[in-house]
Amino acid sequence: MIRVDLRSDTVSHPSPEMRKAMYEAELGDDVYGDDPTTNLLEERAAEMLGKEAAVIVSSGTQSNLVALLAQAGRGDTVLIGAKSHILNAEAGGASALGGIVLIPIQNDERGTMDPTAIRLAAAPRDHHKAPVSLLCVENTQNASGGTALSPEEIKVMADAGRQHGLRVHMDGARLFNAAVALETPAAELAADADTVGFCLSKGLACPIGSVLCGDADVIEEARRWRKMLGGAMRQVGVIAAAGVVALDTMIDRMADDHANARKLAAALADMPGIEIDLANVETNIVRFGVPAHRGMEIQGRLKDEGVLINGGDSDLRFVPHYGIDSEDIDIAINAMDKVMAEVAG
Ligand SMILES: *Cc1c(COP(=O)(O)O)cnc(C)c1O
């Protein structure tokens, strides 16, 4: 029996208050723009991120896709972190559907990109090169272990792009985790971005959905692309209702997830065969290395202990979320203790 599912914060279920709000949501047809609950969510999201407008989309992937399609044309280049989710985990949508060239820029340990590398890649180009129109940054930085990039770190990257006229998109799938960890309003973290998307369905515990925010023109363009992708949804207020409750009730509580992540990470650091950089455990993602080629075996053994984890050949990841309490973390620690003693012993 599975007792503790720490594969991702996406496995979190909506709170009772969200379910009630979904049941009672006032509905219209959002494709006609008259779903009041969706309009409320979009207004609230835009306001919280300091942008003019917002649009609900089906997923974080679709949020990034419509943001790129709205700001880069066919044959344009988008500069993007080499470890970014958009480049590595979104099925190449921007290139396949938008004819967009993605040029990776190296991410350092924390996930930032060297401004000189951005400037070099963005510099004016002759007719041999695809024009560069957009820079993407990610916050929190998933592949670096959920590091929360500060407004200053983001500004350095954004300014480098702006020097050459680039727009900036922020993949803020877990932006509110960064806001909680840094005790900084999300709007401040998004201030240097033209567009910013965040997931409702991760740490905010909604069942479905993301919201993309930006100025009114670019969000209107994103709506057109969303329609083309088949992502315009009718009584989507059923989903938006959970989002409104999440913005009211689920942000501050993510500090618990971060505390659980730190507790888990500290215990892992003492186990044989585990490599972890505790300094990078800033939010709710706990990434660590295990002996080469033993990752799948560890995942299987943990499952036998009732604990689910995500990962690959030699890197694994726990992600605490709403519904996971400190006792669940103890269960995961005890299971890891047992499994690592067997694997590394
Ligand atoms: C999860 C995630 C996404 C994609 O979200 P989905 O809703 O799973 O499509 C995008 N970017 C980052 C950084 C993510 O962690």
The ligand as a Tripos MOL2 file, in Angstrom:
@<TRIPOS>MOLECULE
LIG
   15    15     1     0     0
SMALL
NO_CHARGES

@<TRIPOS>ATOM
      1 C1          5.9290   21.4990  -13.8110 C.3       1 LIG1
      2 C2          6.6740   22.5340  -14.5570 C.ar      1 LIG1
      3 C3          6.1830   23.0140  -15.7750 C.ar      1 LIG1
      4 C4          5.0270   22.3830  -16.5280 C.3       1 LIG1
      5 O1          3.8540   22.2710  -15.8590 O.3       1 LIG1
      6 P1          2.7570   21.1900  -16.2980 P.3       1 LIG1
      7 O2          1.5390   21.7290  -15.6530 O.co2     1 LIG1
      8 O3          3.2370   19.8860  -15.7600 O.co2     1 LIG1
      9 O4          2.6860   21.2020  -17.7810 O.co2     1 LIG1
     10 C5          6.8690   24.0600  -16.3650 C.ar      1 LIG1
     11 N1          7.9720   24.5720  -15.8130 N.ar      1 LIG1
     12 C6          8.4810   24.1250  -14.6470 C.ar      1 LIG1
     13 C7          9.7050   24.7610  -14.0810 C.3       1 LIG1
     14 C8          7.8550   23.0790  -13.9860 C.ar      1 LIG1
     15 O5          8.3660   22.6200  -12.8380 O.3       1 LIG1
@<TRIPOS>BOND
     1     1     2 1
     2     2     3 ar
     3     2    14 ar
     4     3     4 1
     5     3    10 ar
     6     4     5 1
     7     5     6 1
     8     6     7 2
     9     6     8 1
    10     6     9 1
    11    10    11 ar
    12    11    12 ar
    13    12    13 1
    14    12    14 ar
    15    14    15 1
@<TRIPOS>SUBSTRUCTURE
     1 LIG1         1 GROUP 0 **** ****
